[in-house]
Amino acid sequence: MASGSPTPPYELRFDAGRMCLDLLATAHPGERLDGTTALRAWIGGAGLVPAGTPLEHADGSWLAGFRELRRDVGLLVRGVAGAQAPPYGVALRRVNEAARTAPPAPLAVRAPDGRLVRELAEPPGCAALLAVVARDAVELLTDPVAWAAVRECEGDNCPLVYVDTSRGRRRRWCSSEVCGNRERVARHRRRAALTRA
């Protein structure tokens, strides 16, 4: 199963701490799943399949499926219930349906150097890969400890969500280098403006 052309590497903007939250990050700052090549790269980069797993059979229907799951998980994670209860309920039903599908079956196989590596029993289907992400979302949403650590970035206009595993659970931004740095620069400018005034 490891034969075939390798999937190009995909640079995750940041590690959200959960695969389902990493999928949400593909919509910011713009659409990052803009084609099947990007989707295949994200699938490999997010760890849904072992390195080297061929995904040439992924097509536009996969792209639609992952984007739909991303939208549904986003509704659930951000808790858009209340006034929008019907879309929330539909999203919950769809995530639960996706989670019912069997995920790809892993195998332990001997690599040429003698160590055991993970491969898949057969080329993964879209529904099986969606199931992996949907199950991760179900686990996150139903685990009180993990759910209590979910945070939304405090950066201006940053909708990214992550699991805060920092010491003291005081992480404020998805990325200290991006959103955190923007906040520090803005704070410095405000102080400088007050000093000048």
Buried (B, 14 or more C-beta within 10 A) or exposed (E): BBEEEEBEEBEEBBBBBBBBBBBBBBBBEEEBBEEBBBBBBBBBBBEBBBBBBBBEEBEEEBBEBBBBBBBBBBBBBBEBBEEEEEBBEEBBEBBEBBBEBEBBEEBEEEEEEEEEBBBBEEBBBBBBBBBBBBBBBBBBBEEEEBEEBBBEBEBEEBBBBBBBEEEEEEBBBBBEEBBBEBBEEEEEEEEEEEEEE
